[in-house]
Amino acid sequence: IRKNPSEYEFHQAVKEVLESLRPVVEANEEKFRREALLERLVEPDRQILFKVPWVDDKGNVQVNTGYRIQFNNAIGPYKGGLRLHPSVNKGIIKFLGFEQIFKNSLTGLPIGGGKGGSDFDPKGKSDREVLAFCKSFMTELCKYIGADTDVPAGDIGTGAREIGYLYGQYKKIKGTCEGVLTGKGLTYGGSLVRTEATGFGLVYLTEEMLKAHGHSIAGKTVAVSGAGNVAIYAAAKAMELGAKVVTVSDSNGWIYDKAGIDVKALKEIKEVRRERLTEYLKFRPEAEYHEGQGVWQVKCDIALPCATQNELLLEDAKALAENGCIAVAEGANMPTDLEATKYLQDKGILFAPGKAANAGGVATSALEMSQNSERLSWTFEEVDEKLKGIMKNIFFNMSDAAKEYGAEGNYVLGANIAGFLKVADAMMAQGIW
Ligand code: NDP
């Protein structure tokens, strides 16, 4: 905290991981201390901050800050998304990069952890303004990334349009068609299922967790927060498997549709028209729109927070428990704060942490990298099958680790330990760096 003041989200993420690692650290105390393993783990390999000047539609110059935190490449090239949101600062990018190390390790694929982004807000900007920003951002970022070095992807505010503009500028400068970004369009090296992967993967893992405890998602009522990439495809897959999703939200308000969210309408509003959720009522006049936050007050069996960090707090956890919720699985990164997580676990509510539950996105990104390297495209079914297999493995790995360390059913501890062990082994095998 003294070394990195004001990086609250980063401190929160580190605290959660280090608390989980206690049994592993205690069993290897001398070795870890001698190697300064934890000190090396919490210090990013490289922190790149840069100026992003661009010209808006009125002819004025705007200046944003760009970030790329290359956290740890012990098991493979740095990999993690680019977040474009006005709230972005170094602490947020560091928390996301730190989480990414363990998430990527859990996928079983050879990818290290990194994250980046900018305080640029694509909302309300014209396509030309977004293009101007992306060109300027990539002009600097291209010096530090590469298909075998660091492979950024999408995140909040960075969707297909932004990835396309960023890739175009990378190619213009470097002159190479390489898999330097994932989440690319299907006509220029993207992978089928990448768009759906995080939401689908979240539901696959949730189903696996429910199965292990004698439940199934079919017939359950599900509350989803967010209305972006993760939320849309989590809702779509949950409905496909027979659940009823009754909520979605954005930063202004939330929808309650007791008949079940109309995913087609949601996609039209968010992916095609890029409009606000208030528009949903035009498609479904019988649904309710409420200003502010409130999805966790709704009666549900399963909660899938898919919006942003720290959106599910103690009061929300209490409401979920009172309403009989049996499982929470995080589609977003760190949406549940430490207090709420502990409360849910103490109440016996199944809890799947984001670094396991939302790993389907980055796993499919790694599959995109493999397809780019072999210059082939796999079918939707092939990629979806691989994604299902990966999510199943993640569940069993975190479940086994929790059992082995005497905390059966504590998937936070299990995911942190399982993710850490592989990275720690790779770090120690490669000497001091
Ligand atoms: P999007 O930008 O597509 O969507 C984010 C959604 O969350 C939007 O509907 C946004 O509303 C809403 N939101 C943002 N802030 C708040 C808030 N404070 N309160 C309520 N709603 C809010 O992002 P993604 O769906 O890609 O990402 C969502 C989360 O999932 C993030 O935590 C991200 O890091 C994580 N994630 C994403 C992956 C991916 O593949 N996309 C992979 C793994 C994790 P509004 O439009 O009003 O801002």
Residues whose N, C-alpha, C, O or C-beta is under 5 A from the ligand:
A	BS01	NDP	G154 D155 I156 G157 T198 G226 A227 G228 N229 V230 A231 S249 D250 S251 N252 C306 A307 T308 Q309 G331 A332 N333 N358 G361
